[in-house]
Amino acid sequence: MEKSITKPSKSSSIVVGLDIGTTKICVIVGRRNEHGKIEVLGLGKAESAGVTRGIVSNIAKTVKGIVQAVEEGSAQSNVDVKIVNVGIAGQHIKSLQHRGILTRKDLSNEISKRDIDKLIDDMYKLAMNPGEEIIHVLPQEFTVDNEPGIKDPVGMAGVRLEANFHIITGQVTAIKNIMKCVDQASLETQDLILEPLASSESVLSEEEKEAGVVLVDIGGGTTDVAIFHEGIIRHTAVIPFGGNSVTEDIREGCSVMRNQAELLKVKFGSALAEENKENEIICVPGLRGREPKEISVKNLAFVIQARMEEIIDHVHYEIKSSGYEKKLIGGIVVTGGGALLKHLPQLIEYVTGLDCRVGYPNEHLAKNETLSKNIYEDLKSPMYATGIGLLIKGIEKEELNSQLENRPAKKIDAVETPRKNRGLFASLLEGTKKFIKDDISDQDFLK
């Protein structure tokens, strides 16, 4: 997307996705090639020391991680990264359903994109609880003159246009903290995207979304849930437990150091204790000459299984409360770093009764000869599903914008508004940087 880069005639512009996670900060630079696949030009990652459960808790440490990841991604791709698409998650994310109604005055013309934009604009004016802002307004079904279940009413004749909307909100302070980090890293934000929406772009097929599917993205600090049915997002939720909760349980349950607990989880961890033998023992080095500690692989699995069952129970509750439990032909797709845990799909199927598969983001990726083989193999891991999804979302927005710019002027008016209403940025981008610098000092976050 960088303006200084000469873009190929048939490929899209270069775009950057920035995933500020609880365990890692990841920058992915890429574009869509002439075959419609995502060509990754560079990958940068850094440890995330300033994020807790998806929320920025230390500005300075987060900025340091972003800068480190951007430098690595820039060096690999030879792109001067300036504009990024940022993911947002955290326990503060909430969703609600709302219905909008528009009575059209111009009856001589059919329903246009502008009518839909007006309905969406009205949703952004909803009164929220103090400290909350609307991030996304996602139209679901439309009703035209009491005829329900219409997915795309553009071109139809009608007087009364109604629509159901899925509205996603977040805390203003959490959003501004993310934007402050991006700003202090000398970057601009193109868009702020809910992370489960981004992950769904990289690991779900259109057929799965149509059939009914649950995306479960198990990250370090949070587990994100998104439910799709008939190609439309129906329910979103963020559960405040993730891979780090499992690591902490191992640390306490097995009385080991945190870094040892993480290694035990990654190398020997299993979500089903019954799949492990009684006589398998791991020897963990003792501290400063103390005796080594022996840990049973089966006992380790019992600790992990207890926490994973709790997370899956939360996911199952969200599925049941959405009302779509009996309509999910596609079952569950689990992704994120937590999806790499052995026997996890079997445990999910046992607890929920739904089919489960691990979602890998590799089906959208094109092989790039300039990237090393190790990096290309790394990108296929579920832990990069969100980063690649942010990249895909950014590319889609860039392609939409270029289509709008290439259309004749008389046609642009009918489709201009959505570019201004892609989320919270409709109201924040203009004066945010000044507001942040004036009203929030570093000391507020570093105490």
C-alpha positions as CSV (number, residue, x, y, z in Angstrom):
1,M,0.0,0.0,0.0
2,E,3.0,2.2,0.3
3,K,2.9,5.1,-2.2
4,S,6.6,4.9,-3.0
5,I,6.4,1.4,-4.3
6,T,5.7,0.8,-7.9
7,K,2.8,-1.6,-8.0
8,P,2.5,-4.4,-10.6
9,S,-0.1,-3.8,-13.3
10,K,-2.2,-6.8,-12.3
11,S,-1.5,-7.1,-8.5
12,S,-3.1,-5.1,-5.8
13,S,-1.4,-2.4,-3.8
14,I,0.8,-3.3,-0.9
15,V,-1.0,-3.5,2.4
16,V,0.1,-4.1,6.0
17,G,-1.7,-6.0,8.8
18,L,-0.7,-5.3,12.5
19,D,-1.8,-7.8,15.1
20,I,-1.2,-6.5,18.6
21,G,-1.7,-9.7,20.6
22,T,-1.2,-10.7,24.2
23,T,1.8,-13.0,23.5
24,K,3.2,-11.5,20.2
25,I,3.0,-8.4,18.0
26,C,3.0,-9.4,14.4
27,V,3.3,-7.3,11.2
28,I,2.5,-8.9,7.8
29,V,3.2,-7.0,4.6
30,G,1.6,-8.3,1.4
31,R,-0.7,-7.9,-1.6
32,R,-3.1,-9.8,-3.8
33,N,-1.4,-11.3,-6.8
34,E,-2.9,-11.6,-10.3
35,H,-4.3,-15.1,-9.4
36,G,-6.3,-13.7,-6.5
37,K,-4.0,-15.2,-3.8
38,I,-2.3,-13.4,-1.0
39,E,1.4,-12.9,-1.6
40,V,3.2,-12.2,1.7
41,L,6.3,-10.0,1.1
42,G,7.5,-9.8,4.7
43,L,6.8,-11.0,8.3
44,G,7.9,-9.2,11.4
45,K,7.2,-10.3,15.0
46,A,8.2,-9.3,18.5
47,E,7.3,-10.3,22.0
48,S,4.3,-8.5,23.4
49,A,5.1,-7.3,26.9
50,G,2.6,-4.5,27.2
51,V,-0.7,-6.2,26.4
52,T,-2.8,-8.1,29.0
53,R,-5.9,-10.1,27.8
54,G,-6.0,-8.2,24.5
55,I,-5.9,-4.7,26.1
56,V,-2.9,-2.4,26.1
57,S,-1.6,-2.1,29.7
58,N,1.8,-0.5,29.0
59,I,2.2,2.0,26.2
60,A,6.0,2.2,26.1
61,K,6.5,-1.6,26.0
62,T,3.8,-2.0,23.3
63,V,5.3,0.7,21.1
64,K,8.7,-0.9,21.4
65,G,7.3,-4.2,20.2
66,I,5.4,-2.6,17.3
67,V,8.6,-0.7,16.2
68,Q,10.6,-4.0,16.4
69,A,8.1,-6.0,14.4
70,V,7.7,-3.2,11.8
71,E,11.5,-2.9,11.3
72,E,11.7,-6.7,10.7
73,G,8.8,-6.7,8.3
74,S,10.1,-3.7,6.4
75,A,13.6,-5.2,6.1
76,Q,12.2,-8.5,4.6
77,S,9.7,-6.8,2.2
78,N,11.8,-3.7,1.3
79,V,8.7,-1.7,2.0
80,D,8.7,1.5,4.1
81,V,5.7,0.7,6.3
82,K,3.7,3.7,7.2
83,I,0.0,2.7,7.1
84,V,-1.4,-0.3,8.9
85,N,-4.7,-2.2,9.5
86,V,-4.9,-2.8,13.2
87,G,-6.8,-5.6,15.0
88,I,-8.8,-5.1,18.2
89,A,-9.9,-7.6,20.8
90,G,-10.3,-7.8,24.5
91,Q,-12.9,-8.5,27.1
92,H,-14.5,-5.0,26.6
93,I,-15.8,-6.0,23.2
94,K,-19.6,-6.4,23.2
95,S,-22.2,-7.1,20.5
96,L,-25.9,-6.3,20.2
97,Q,-28.7,-6.6,17.7
98,H,-30.7,-3.6,16.5
99,R,-33.4,-3.0,13.9
100,G,-33.4,0.1,11.7
101,I,-36.3,1.4,9.6
102,L,-36.2,3.9,6.6
103,T,-39.3,5.3,4.9
104,R,-38.3,6.3,1.4
105,K,-39.6,9.6,-0.1
106,D,-38.3,9.2,-3.6
107,L,-40.6,6.4,-4.9
108,S,-39.8,6.9,-8.6
109,N,-36.3,5.3,-8.1
110,E,-35.5,1.8,-6.8
111,I,-33.6,1.2,-3.6
112,S,-30.0,2.3,-3.9
113,K,-26.8,1.9,-2.0
114,R,-27.4,5.4,-0.6
115,D,-30.6,4.2,1.2
116,I,-28.6,1.4,2.9
117,D,-25.9,3.8,3.8
118,K,-28.5,6.0,5.5
119,L,-29.7,3.1,7.6
120,I,-26.1,2.3,8.6
121,D,-25.5,6.0,9.5
122,D,-28.5,5.9,11.7
123,M,-27.1,2.9,13.6
124,Y,-23.9,4.9,14.4
125,K,-26.1,7.5,16.1
126,L,-27.4,5.0,18.7
127,A,-27.0,6.0,22.3
128,M,-24.3,3.8,23.9
129,N,-23.4,3.4,27.6
130,P,-20.9,5.9,28.8
131,G,-17.4,5.2,27.6
132,E,-18.5,2.9,24.8
133,E,-18.2,3.4,21.1
134,I,-19.5,1.6,18.0
135,I,-16.7,-0.2,16.1
136,H,-18.6,-2.1,13.4
137,V,-22.2,-2.0,12.0
138,L,-22.9,-5.2,10.1
139,P,-26.2,-5.4,8.1
140,Q,-27.9,-8.8,8.3
141,E,-31.3,-9.4,6.5
142,F,-33.4,-6.6,5.0
143,T,-37.1,-6.3,4.8
144,V,-38.8,-4.4,1.9
145,D,-42.5,-3.5,2.4
146,N,-42.9,-6.4,4.9
147,E,-41.2,-8.9,2.6
148,P,-38.5,-10.4,5.0
149,G,-35.3,-12.3,4.4
150,I,-33.8,-10.2,1.6
151,K,-30.0,-10.2,1.6
152,D,-29.4,-7.4,-1.0
153,P,-32.3,-5.0,-1.6
154,V,-30.4,-2.7,-4.1
155,G,-32.4,-2.3,-7.3
156,M,-35.7,-3.4,-5.7
157,A,-38.8,-1.1,-5.6
158,G,-40.2,-0.4,-2.2
159,V,-41.4,2.3,0.3
160,R,-40.4,0.9,3.7
161,L,-36.9,-0.5,4.1
162,E,-36.0,-2.3,7.3
163,A,-32.9,-4.1,8.4
164,N,-31.4,-6.1,11.3
165,F,-27.9,-5.0,12.3
166,H,-25.2,-6.7,14.3
167,I,-23.5,-3.9,16.2
168,I,-20.0,-4.4,17.8
169,T,-18.9,-1.9,20.5
170,G,-15.8,-1.4,22.5
171,Q,-14.4,0.9,25.2
172,V,-13.2,4.3,24.0
173,T,-10.2,4.2,26.3
174,A,-9.0,0.8,25.1
175,I,-9.4,1.9,21.4
176,K,-7.5,5.2,22.1
177,N,-4.7,3.3,23.8
178,I,-4.2,1.2,20.7
179,M,-4.3,4.2,18.5
180,K,-1.8,6.0,20.7
181,C,0.6,3.1,20.4
182,V,0.3,3.1,16.6
183,D,0.8,6.8,16.6
184,Q,3.9,6.8,18.8
185,A,5.4,4.1,16.5
186,S,5.2,6.7,13.7
187,L,2.4,4.8,11.9
188,E,-1.0,5.7,10.5
189,T,-4.1,3.6,11.0
190,Q,-6.0,2.8,7.9
191,D,-8.7,0.7,9.7
192,L,-9.5,-0.8,13.1
193,I,-10.8,-4.4,12.6
194,L,-12.3,-6.8,15.1
195,E,-9.9,-9.7,15.3
196,P,-12.4,-12.6,15.1
197,L,-13.8,-10.9,11.9
198,A,-10.2,-10.8,10.5
199,S,-9.5,-14.4,11.5
200,S,-12.7,-15.6,9.8
201,E,-11.4,-14.1,6.5
202,S,-8.3,-16.2,6.5
203,V,-9.6,-19.6,7.7
204,L,-13.3,-19.9,6.8
205,S,-14.7,-20.7,3.4
206,E,-17.8,-19.1,2.0
207,E,-19.5,-22.5,2.0
208,E,-18.9,-22.9,5.7
209,K,-20.3,-19.4,6.4
210,E,-23.4,-20.2,4.4
211,A,-23.9,-23.6,6.1
212,G,-23.4,-22.2,9.6
213,V,-20.1,-22.3,11.5
214,V,-18.4,-21.2,14.7
215,L,-15.0,-19.6,14.6
216,V,-13.1,-20.1,17.9
217,D,-9.8,-18.1,17.9
218,I,-7.7,-19.2,21.0
219,G,-5.1,-16.5,21.5
220,G,-2.7,-15.9,24.4
221,G,-5.0,-13.7,26.5
222,T,-8.5,-14.1,25.0
223,T,-10.6,-16.6,23.1
224,D,-12.6,-14.9,20.3
225,V,-15.9,-16.4,19.1
226,A,-17.7,-15.5,15.8
227,I,-20.8,-17.4,14.6
228,F,-21.9,-17.3,10.9
229,H,-25.1,-18.6,9.3
230,E,-26.3,-18.1,5.7
231,G,-23.2,-16.1,5.0
232,I,-23.9,-13.5,7.7
233,I,-22.3,-12.9,11.0
234,R,-24.8,-13.6,13.7
235,H,-23.0,-13.5,17.0
236,T,-19.6,-12.3,18.4
237,A,-18.0,-12.7,21.8
238,V,-14.7,-12.4,23.6
239,I,-13.9,-14.8,26.4
240,P,-11.2,-13.5,28.8
241,F,-9.2,-16.8,28.9
242,G,-6.6,-18.2,26.5
243,G,-3.3,-20.0,26.2
244,N,-1.7,-17.9,29.0
245,S,-4.3,-19.2,31.4
246,V,-3.2,-22.7,30.6
247,T,0.4,-21.8,31.2
248,E,-0.4,-20.2,34.6
249,D,-2.3,-23.4,35.6
250,I,0.7,-25.5,34.7
251,R,3.1,-23.2,36.6
252,E,1.0,-23.5,39.7
253,G,-0.1,-27.1,39.4
254,C,3.4,-28.5,38.6
255,S,5.4,-25.9,40.7
256,V,7.7,-24.8,37.8
257,M,8.9,-21.5,36.4
258,R,6.7,-19.8,33.9
259,N,9.0,-20.3,30.9
260,Q,9.3,-24.0,31.8
261,A,5.5,-24.2,32.0
262,E,5.2,-22.7,28.5
263,L,7.7,-25.2,27.1
264,L,5.9,-28.1,28.8
265,K,2.6,-26.9,27.3
266,V,4.0,-26.6,23.7
267,K,6.2,-29.7,23.7
268,F,4.3,-32.2,25.8
269,G,0.8,-30.7,26.3
270,S,-2.4,-32.5,25.5
271,A,-6.0,-31.5,25.9
272,L,-7.1,-35.2,26.6
273,A,-5.5,-36.9,29.6
274,E,-6.8,-40.3,28.6
275,E,-4.7,-40.2,25.4
276,N,-1.4,-40.3,27.5
277,K,0.3,-43.2,29.2
278,E,0.8,-43.4,32.9
279,N,4.5,-44.2,32.7
280,E,5.6,-41.2,30.6
281,I,7.7,-38.8,32.7
282,I,9.3,-35.4,32.0
283,C,12.4,-34.3,33.9
284,V,12.5,-30.6,34.5
285,P,15.8,-29.1,35.7
286,G,15.9,-27.8,39.3
287,L,16.8,-24.2,40.3
288,R,20.5,-23.5,41.1
289,G,21.7,-27.0,41.7
290,R,18.5,-28.3,43.2
291,E,17.2,-31.8,42.3
292,P,15.4,-32.1,39.0
293,K,11.6,-32.3,39.2
294,E,9.8,-35.2,37.6
295,I,6.3,-34.5,36.1
296,S,3.9,-37.1,34.7
297,V,2.7,-36.3,31.1
298,K,-0.7,-37.6,32.1
299,N,-0.9,-35.2,35.2
300,L,0.2,-32.4,32.9
301,A,-2.6,-33.2,30.5
302,F,-5.1,-33.3,33.4
303,V,-4.1,-29.7,34.3
304,I,-4.5,-28.6,30.7
305,Q,-7.7,-30.4,30.1
306,A,-9.4,-28.8,33.1
307,R,-8.7,-25.2,31.8
308,M,-9.5,-26.1,28.2
309,E,-12.9,-27.6,29.3
310,E,-13.7,-24.3,31.0
311,I,-12.9,-22.3,27.9
312,I,-14.9,-24.7,25.7
313,D,-17.8,-24.5,28.2
314,H,-17.8,-20.7,27.7
315,V,-17.7,-21.1,23.9
316,H,-20.6,-23.6,24.2
317,Y,-22.6,-21.1,26.3
318,E,-22.1,-18.4,23.6
319,I,-23.3,-20.9,20.9
320,K,-26.4,-21.8,22.8
321,S,-27.2,-18.2,23.7
322,S,-26.9,-17.2,20.0
323,G,-29.9,-19.4,19.2
324,Y,-28.0,-21.1,16.3
325,E,-26.8,-24.3,18.1
326,K,-29.0,-26.5,15.8
327,K,-28.1,-24.7,12.6
328,L,-24.3,-25.2,12.5
329,I,-23.7,-27.7,9.7
330,G,-20.1,-26.5,9.5
331,G,-19.5,-27.2,13.2
332,I,-16.5,-25.4,14.9
333,V,-13.3,-24.2,13.3
334,V,-10.6,-23.6,16.0
335,T,-7.6,-21.4,15.1
336,G,-5.1,-19.2,16.9
337,G,-1.9,-20.4,18.7
338,G,-4.1,-22.4,21.2
339,A,-5.4,-24.5,18.3
340,L,-1.9,-26.2,18.1
341,L,-2.6,-28.1,21.4
342,K,-2.7,-31.8,20.8
343,H,-6.1,-33.6,20.9
344,L,-8.0,-30.2,21.2
345,P,-10.5,-30.9,18.3
346,Q,-11.4,-34.2,20.0
347,L,-12.1,-32.5,23.3
348,I,-14.2,-29.7,21.6
349,E,-16.3,-32.4,19.8
350,Y,-16.7,-34.3,23.1
351,V,-17.9,-31.2,25.1
352,T,-20.0,-29.5,22.4
353,G,-21.2,-32.4,20.2
354,L,-20.3,-30.4,17.1
355,D,-17.7,-31.3,14.4
356,C,-14.4,-29.6,14.8
357,R,-11.4,-28.9,12.6
358,V,-8.3,-26.7,13.0
359,G,-8.3,-23.6,10.7
360,Y,-5.1,-23.0,8.8
361,P,-4.7,-19.7,6.8
362,N,-2.7,-21.4,4.1
363,E,-5.5,-21.7,1.5
364,H,-5.3,-18.0,0.7
365,L,-1.5,-17.8,0.5
366,A,0.6,-17.8,-2.7
367,K,4.2,-19.1,-2.5
368,N,6.6,-16.2,-2.6
369,E,10.1,-17.2,-3.8
370,T,11.7,-14.2,-2.1
371,L,10.6,-15.3,1.4
372,S,12.6,-18.0,3.1
373,K,11.0,-21.5,3.3
374,N,10.9,-21.3,7.1
375,I,8.9,-18.1,7.1
376,Y,6.5,-19.4,4.5
377,E,5.9,-22.5,6.6
378,D,5.5,-20.4,9.7
379,L,2.8,-18.4,8.1
380,K,0.7,-21.5,7.6
381,S,0.3,-21.8,11.4
382,P,-3.0,-21.0,13.0
383,M,-1.2,-18.4,15.2
384,Y,-1.0,-16.1,12.1
385,A,-4.7,-16.4,11.2
386,T,-5.5,-13.0,12.6
387,G,-2.5,-11.2,11.0
388,I,-3.3,-12.7,7.5
389,G,-7.0,-11.9,8.0
390,L,-6.1,-8.2,8.8
391,L,-4.0,-8.2,5.6
392,I,-7.0,-9.6,3.6
393,K,-9.4,-7.1,5.1
394,G,-7.0,-4.2,4.3
395,I,-6.6,-5.4,0.7
396,E,-10.4,-5.7,0.2
397,K,-10.8,-2.1,1.5
398,E,-8.0,-0.8,-0.8
399,E,-9.6,-2.6,-3.8
400,L,-13.0,-1.1,-2.9
401,N,-11.5,2.4,-2.6
402,S,-9.8,2.1,-6.0
403,Q,-13.1,0.9,-7.6
404,L,-14.8,4.0,-6.2
405,E,-12.1,6.3,-7.5
406,N,-12.3,4.8,-11.0
407,R,-16.1,5.2,-11.3
408,P,-17.7,8.1,-13.1
409,A,-18.5,11.0,-10.8
410,K,-22.3,10.7,-11.0
411,K,-22.1,7.1,-9.7
412,I,-19.8,7.7,-6.8
413,D,-22.3,9.6,-4.7
414,A,-24.4,6.5,-4.2
415,V,-21.5,4.5,-2.8
416,E,-19.4,7.2,-1.2
417,T,-20.7,7.0,2.4
418,P,-19.4,3.5,3.5
419,R,-15.8,4.7,3.1
420,K,-16.5,7.1,5.9
421,N,-18.3,4.6,8.1
422,R,-15.9,1.6,8.5
423,G,-16.1,1.7,12.2
424,L,-15.0,4.0,15.0
425,F,-12.7,5.9,12.7
426,A,-15.7,7.7,11.2
427,S,-15.7,10.0,14.2
428,L,-12.2,9.6,15.7
429,L,-9.6,9.8,12.9
430,E,-9.9,13.6,12.3
431,G,-8.9,14.8,15.7
432,T,-7.7,11.7,17.6
433,K,-4.0,12.3,17.5
434,K,-4.3,15.8,18.9
435,F,-6.8,14.7,21.5
436,I,-4.5,11.9,22.6
437,K,-1.5,14.1,22.9
438,D,-3.3,16.8,24.8
439,D,-5.3,14.8,27.2
440,I,-3.3,11.6,27.9
441,S,0.2,11.6,29.2
442,D,2.6,8.7,29.2
443,Q,2.5,8.8,33.0
444,D,-1.1,7.8,33.0
445,F,-0.2,4.4,31.5
446,L,3.2,3.8,33.1
447,K,2.2,4.1,36.7
